[in-house]
Amino acid sequence: MIDLSRKHHKTLELIFSRPVSSNIKWTDIESLFIALGAELSEREGSRVGVKLFGERHVFHRPHSSPDTDKGAVASIRKWFSENGVEP
């Protein structure tokens, strides 16, 4: 696994916490994606494309709050698990 900073480890732990955390800042998740080697691309509206593990996923950036919604966190957790990324 890639050597992650303490902040990235904390974000990864929050992604895998149970119950699903509703207070993970989207900017922290984007930073973790980049640390894992992802390519990010701007899409329509508030969408962001993430190319990682040879796959492309599209997520919605939160608007009124900087926190990522629980559905997106669960999706990211599943995607990471399927590709061997865990805290």
C-alpha positions in Angstrom: 0.0 0.0 0.0 1.0 3.6 -0.6 2.6 5.4 2.3 -0.2 7.8 3.4 0.1 10.8 5.7 -1.5 10.8 9.2 -4.4 13.0 7.8 -5.0 10.6 5.0 -5.1 7.6 7.4 -7.6 9.5 9.6 -9.8 10.1 6.5 -9.6 6.4 5.6 -10.5 5.4 9.1 -13.6 7.7 9.0 -14.6 6.2 5.6 -14.5 2.7 7.2 -16.1 3.7 10.5 -19.5 2.2 11.5 -22.1 3.6 11.4 -21.3 5.5 8.2 -19.8 8.9 9.1 -21.7 11.9 8.0 -19.0 14.5 8.9 -16.1 13.7 6.4 -15.1 16.8 4.5 -15.2 16.3 0.7 -11.9 18.1 0.3 -10.3 15.4 2.6 -11.7 12.6 0.4 -10.4 14.3 -2.7 -7.0 14.7 -1.1 -7.0 11.0 -0.2 -8.0 10.1 -3.8 -5.0 12.0 -5.1 -2.6 10.5 -2.5 -3.7 7.0 -3.8 -2.8 8.1 -7.3 -6.2 9.2 -8.7 -6.8 11.5 -11.6 -9.6 14.0 -10.9 -11.6 15.7 -13.6 -14.3 18.4 -13.4 -17.6 17.3 -14.8 -21.0 19.1 -15.3 -22.3 21.0 -12.3 -20.9 19.8 -9.0 -19.7 16.4 -10.4 -16.1 15.3 -10.2 -14.7 12.3 -12.1 -12.3 10.1 -10.3 -10.0 7.6 -12.2 -8.4 5.2 -9.8 -7.7 1.4 -9.8 -8.2 1.5 -13.6 -11.8 2.5 -13.1 -13.7 5.8 -13.4 -16.4 6.9 -10.8 -18.3 10.1 -10.7 -19.3 11.7 -7.4 -21.2 14.9 -6.5 -19.4 17.5 -4.5 -21.6 18.6 -1.6 -23.0 22.2 -1.9 -24.6 23.7 1.2 -22.3 21.7 3.5 -18.7 20.7 3.1 -19.5 17.2 4.4 -19.9 14.2 2.2 -23.2 12.4 2.3 -23.5 8.9 3.8 -24.3 7.3 0.4 -21.1 8.6 -1.2 -19.1 7.5 1.8 -20.5 3.9 1.6 -19.8 3.8 -2.1 -16.2 4.9 -1.6 -15.7 2.4 1.2 -17.0 -0.4 -1.1 -14.8 0.7 -3.9 -11.7 0.9 -1.7 -12.5 -2.5 -0.2 -12.8 -4.1 -3.6 -9.4 -2.8 -4.4 -7.6 -3.7 -1.2 -7.5 -0.2 0.4 -8.4 -0.4 4.0 -7.2 1.3 7.2 
